[in-house]
Amino acid sequence: MRKWNTIISLILIILFLIHAVAGSFQLMKIIPGGNVLMKTLSYILMAFLIAHIVIGTKLTIDSLIAGKKSGKFYLRENAVFWIRRITGFAMILLIACHIILFSSKKDVFRLKEFNEIQLIFSILLVLTLVVHILSNIRPLLISFGIAGFRAYVKDILLVLAFILLMSTVAFVIYFLRWNVMWRY
């Protein structure tokens, strides 16, 4: 089950990066919004995300059962484990907000009015995603048998930092367009 979760995690990261780049370009009006490709990508991303949540929940329950049997949870020693779980749960809530924010009753994903609370939720989603991926990147590379993963981590982090920074900037630009530029 862990191997499936590893494969799904890698697919999720790739799909997320594509989604983040395409969504950022839409928010900055570099490409038009509401296209069929982005909608389809979002549904595929959601399907893999649900699978990841189900498997992650099962693995967490298994860990809690093992901790209960042994009588020791090793909270300090398993801090990274709990960071993964807490950020994963926070992301579920923030992704739900993200979906509500960018969808309409017509089942068409499009851009809508964007206020301060929506900006905060969007930036929190990006930050939570950063922490979640950073806490999981080492085990992901080890699961794929990548020895000497330190060399890869720097490259991965550079790409991730660029795309997540671009996403954050796109959210801020979108916010400014709705709240500063369009008011006059």
N, C-alpha and C positions, 0 to 999 in steps of 0.2 A: 504494500500500500504506500510505503514511503517513496518507492521508486516512481509510482504513478504521480504522487504529489510533486516530486522533483520535476518530472517532465511537464506537468501542468504549470508549475511555477515558471519554468523557462518560457513556455508558450505565452503565459500571462505577461511576463516582462516584455517580450517582443511585441505582443499586441498592444500593451499599454503604451509603449514608446511610440508606436505608429499612431495610436489614438491621441497621445499628448501632442505630437508634432502636427497632425492634421487639425486637431481642435485648436491649437494655438494659432495656426494659420487662419482658421475661420474667425477666431476672436479678433485677430489683428486685420481682418478683411483682406488677407493676401489671396485666399481662395474663397469662393462663395459658400455660404452656410447651407445646411439642410440637404446635403447630397446623399444619394442612396448608398454610396460606399461607406460613408461615416456611420450611417444608421445600421447597416449590415455588420460592420466592424464592432459597433457597440453591442449588438446582440450576441455575437460570437464571444466577445470579451466577457459578457455577463454569464454565458453558459460555462466558460472555463472558470470564472470566478466562483460560481455556485459549487462546482465540483471541488475547487480548492478549499472552500469554506467547509463543505461536508467532510472531506478527508481530514482537514486540520482540526475540526471539532472532534472527530473520532480519535485522532492521535492524542489530543489533549485529554479526552476522557480516559483513554488508556493510561496516560501518565499519571493522572489523578488517582486512578484505581491502584496503580502500582505504589504510589506514595502512601496511600491509605493503608495498604497491606503491610508495608514496611514500617509505617508509623513515622517516617521521616520524609519531609518534602524538600529539604535542602534549598530553601528559598534564596539564600545568598549565593549559593553555588550555581543555582539555575536562574540567575537574574536575566540572562539573555533569553532564555526560554520564555519567561514571563513577559519580557519586553515584546517579543514576537507575538504572543497571544493578545496582549493589551493593545498593541498597535493594529493587529489584525481586526480585533473587535471594533476599535475606533474607526477603522477604515470602512467597515460594513455600514456603520451609521453615516459617515461622511459621503460614501459612495451613494447611499440612498438619497441624501440631500442633493448631491450632484445630478443624479438622474431626474429628480423632481425639478431641479432648477432648469435643466436644459431639455425638458420634454413638454409636450403640450397634449391637450385632449384629443387631438387628431392623430396621435401616435406618430407625429413628425418631430424629429429633433431639430430644434431651431433656437436661435438666440433670442433671449427675452430681456426685459429690464433687469438691471443688475445694481443692487444696493450694497451698503456697507456690510451687512450681515452675510450676504451671499459671497462677498469678497473674502471675508474672514473664513467662512466655511471652505471656500475653494483653496485658500492658502493653507489652511489646516490640513486639508486633504493631501496637498503636495508635501507638506512637512511630515505628516504621518507616513506617507508612502516612502519618503526618503529613509526614515528610521526603520521601517519594516524591511525594506530591501537591504539596507546596510547590515541589519542584524541577521539577515538570512543569506547573504551572498557567499560567505565562507562555506557554510554547510552545502549550499547549492553546488558550488564548484567541486567540493570534496565528493559529493554524491555522483558527479559525472566523472570522477576519477582523475580530475585535473590536479596533477602534482605541481608544486611550485606555483600555487595559485596567486601568490603575492604580485607577480608580474601582471597577471590578468586583472587583478582587482583595481590597480591604478587606471588601466584603460577603461574598464567598466565604469568606475566611479567618474571618470572624466566625461564619458558620454552621458551618463545619468545626470550628472551635475548640470551639464549644458542643457539637456532637454527639460529638466525640472525647473531650471532658472528661466528658460524660455516660456514654460507654462505659466510660471508665476508672473513674469512680465506681461504675458498676454492677458491674464486675468486683470492685472492692474490697468493696462491700456483699455480693456473693455469697460472696466469700471469708470475710468476717466471719460471715455466717450459717452457713456450713459449719463453721468452725473455732472460733468463739467462742460463738455463740448456741445451736447445736444440741448442744453437748457436755454441757450441763447439763440 
